[in-house]
Amino acid sequence: MPPIPPLPDHPHSTPWSANVYQAYQIISDNCRNAMEVLLQEADTIRLKLHAETLISDVVPILKGLELHFEHEGIPKDWLRHCTKIVGNQIVQLCQACMTAENQ
């Protein structure tokens, strides 16, 4: 699964707001960490922890960005792509956890 793509250029050629930039950093950092865990032979506790972090921290941020995407100038396609990546990582973490529990 590819990492979260970089923030696109702001449509008005201005910097992103601090809120958007911070949201992006949190999403990107957590997804990078989750990807690293998926590439390792991680134990179920680590897999569950990363899945829960994505669900409890990252998904609400994505929902917040979705609510304000027009006001902030966030491209909907970019946001949709990021949401798909996060969803896929949650599924992969849960599947890896189930596999680890069954071994």
N, C-alpha and C positions, 0 to 999 in steps of 0.2 A: 504494500500500500504506500503510495507516495506521501511525502510530508505535506503539511498545510502549505499551500502556495503563498508567496509573499503578498503583502497588501498591494493591490494595484495602485496605479497613480490616481490621486484624487481627481474627480471629474472637473473640478474648478481650479485645478493646478495650485491648490493650497495644501498645506500639511493636514494630515488627519488630526482629528481632535485627540486629546490625551486619552479620553475614554476608549475610543476605537483602537488606538495604538496599544493601550494596556490590555484590552480584551484580546487583541491579536496575539500579543506576547504570551498571555496565559494559555490560550488555545494552542498555539504553536509549541510552547514548552511542554505542555502536558501530552500532546500527541507525539512529540519526539521521544519523550520518556516512555510512553506506552509502546512505541515501535521498538525501542531498544529492549524492553522486557519481552516482547513477542519474539525477538530474534535470539533470545537466550533460552536456556532450559530453566525457566523460572518456576518457583514453587507456587502452590495455589494461593498462598497468602498474598504474595506480590501481585499475581495476576488479578485477584479480586480487588486489591487496593487500587490498582490502576483503573480497572473497570469502574469502580465506585467513584473515583475521582473524576473520570470523564462524565459520568452520569450526574453527579451532584455539583460539580464545579463548571465544567465546560458546556454542557447542554443548556443550562440556564443563561450563560453568556451568549450562546448562539441565539437563543430565543430573544434576548434583549436586543441583539444586533438586528434580528429580523423585524422587531417592532419599530426600530428607528432607522432602517436601512435607507429610506427615502430622504429623511431629514439629514442624515450623515453623508449621503452620497455613495453608499456602499453598493457596488454592483450586485444585483440579485443572483446572477449566475455564479459569481465568485462565492457568495455566501452559501448557495445551494451546494456547490462543490465541497466546501469546507464541512458542511453538515453531513454530507455523504461520507467523507473520510472519517469523521468522528464516529458516526454510526457503524461503519465497517470495523473500526478498531474496537468498539465495544463488543461487537459480535465475535471478533477474533479472540479477544481476551476471554470472553465467557466460554468459547469453544475450547480454548487452550486449557482453561481451568477445569472444565469437565473431563478433558482427556487426561490431565495430570491426576485428577481424583480417581480415575478408573484404572490407573496403573499401579 
